[in-house]
Amino acid sequence: MKKFLFPLVALLLLAACSSSEDTINEPEPPKYKIDSTIAVGDLKLQAYIFEGDYYIEAIDESGNKVFTINDRAEGYIEDLGFGETKEYPVRGCFLLSALNKNDHLYILVSLYASEAAHPHKFILKIREGKIVKKEYLDIYDPQIPYLHFYPEKIAEWYGEYIVTYSTLRTSNYFISVLDKDLNIIWKNLNGNAKELIKNIETKSYISSSVNNVIYITYNTVVCLDISKYAYGTYLWQVPITDEEIRVNKSTYSLDGDNVVVDVDATTKAGEKKKYHLVLNKATGELVNPKS
């Protein structure tokens, strides 16, 4: 009987150890849930709320965590006037838009909803994994106090500047330009920027100064001062061709005082054509022959 006792005890101990190891190796339940993820360049950004703070993690293509930033997640009470208020409790950390520019990462963030029709969103300016600047964007026109611009997205703009805009998803076709310190340089709240914003969302535009932007509408290259823009008030406009065309793709670049525009298009007869134009960015004067 004793001969069988040792093997039996050994088996019981082995089973106990195995059971203990299995228990130790079981993954712990997550302490938080990811509220949103977006891609910017080669990074994936993911965000969540944990113990009263918001966290934004940057993860590279290999799955390595590049950096984590966090700050206090605070609710917001909007003053509606006439003794009325509206409360916006924290519901998550929602990343609405992001942009890499001049060694900085800009992120548009909401703590109150993944949809954008509410105030007190903010932009973070980040360098080397640390917050350089945080700015809330409750933009309005003092002459029309009920008209609020709650930005949906941020995008590339001229030089050190970035642009932020909204659409009918949240309010109207509003747009504003911010400098590198996130100060508002100008805002356009007349609601007439639909065509421009469509081109910004498809990256079919180029800004040629702090105020001016160039893009294609129908078969014409146009330039407008968006800070003063009312529908149809272009600074200049130059036809690409006399033919009726459908633009399939357009690319733009600045070369000194000129803007270079390359267009892939289809004529009404179905012929594929390419057009290369070099235009003076201030006047629209054609620098090279159309081709």
Helices and strands as residue ranges (DSSP letters): H 2-25, E 36-40, E 43-50, E 53-59, E 65-72, E 76-81, E 84-88, E 94-101, E 104-110, E 122-127, E 130-136, E 139-141, E 144-149, E 153-156, E 162-165, E 175-178, E 184-188, H 194-201, E 206-207, E 212-217, E 220-225, E 236-239, E 245-255, E 258-267, E 272-280
